Amino acid sequence: MKIAVLGTGTVGRTIAAKLLDLGHEVTVGTRDPEATLARSERDGMGNPPYSTWQAEHPAVALARFAEAAEQADLVVNATGGGASLEMLALAGADNLAGKVLLDISNPLDFSQGFPPTLFVKDTDSLAEQIQRAFPEARVVKSLNTMTAAVMVDPARVAGGDHSVFVSGNDEAAKQTVIELLKSFGHTDVIDLGDLSTARGTEMLLPIWLRLMGALGTPYFNVKIAR
C-alpha cells in the first residue's frame, strides 16, 4: 500500500520506519523538504536532524504535504495536534478525499507549560474537528494513547498484552486501520464506535502524562480487563 505519513518528528519517523519494514511504499510529508533536510540541529525532543534519519531509511521518500497525500492510498496524521488542521489543509482536501486518514495526534496545549492541558475536550475532539474540516476524508482515530515506540512494537510492553482503541464513522475505514494495527502486532483492538468516541481516548492523555511522570518511563500502556 502507498502510505503518506504527515510529520517528521518522533511519531512520524517511527511509524514510517515500521510501515517500510512491513513492505509498504512510504512517503513522509513536510512543509518544505529542502528546509527539513537542511536542518542540522537536534529537534526539541533531542532527536537528530531529519537528514540523519533519512540517510538510515533511504527508501522512504520525502515530499511536500500535498504531494505525499496525493500519491497515497492511506494518510497518517502524525503532526502535532495544535498544527494538525493547518498541516492537513496544506495536504489539500482534494488529496484527502475518499482516503482513510489515520489520526494519531492529540490536542495538547503547552501554553501554560508542562504538563499540557487539552485545547478541545468533553463536547468535541480534535479528530471530529479534522473530520468536519475534511468531510470527504475517512477519519479514524487510533494509537494516540501510547508512546511512538509502543505503537509499532506492542511486545515492548507486557509482551503486547494491552489495548488499543479505534474510533470512526466509516466501518470499512476502521477495518483497514484495524488490519494495520494487527500488522504492527496489536492483538487487543477495541472498536469504541463512531468518531465522537475519540473524545474519550484524547482525554486519556492527562492521566497518561501523569503516569509517565510517576513511572519515570513512557513505556507502558493500559489493558482493558474484561
Secondary structure, DSSP 8 states (H G I E B T S, - for coil): -EEEEE--SHHHHHHHHHHHHTT-EEEEEES-HHHHHH--S--TT----HHHHHHH-TTSEEEEHHHHHHH-SEEEE-S-GGGHHHHHHHH-HHHHTTSEEEE----EE-TT-SS-EESS-SS--HHHHHHHHSTTSEEEEESTTS-HHHHH-GGGTGGG-SEEEEEES-HHHHHHHHHHHHHHT--EEEEEESGGGHHHHHTTHHHHHHHHHHHT-S--------
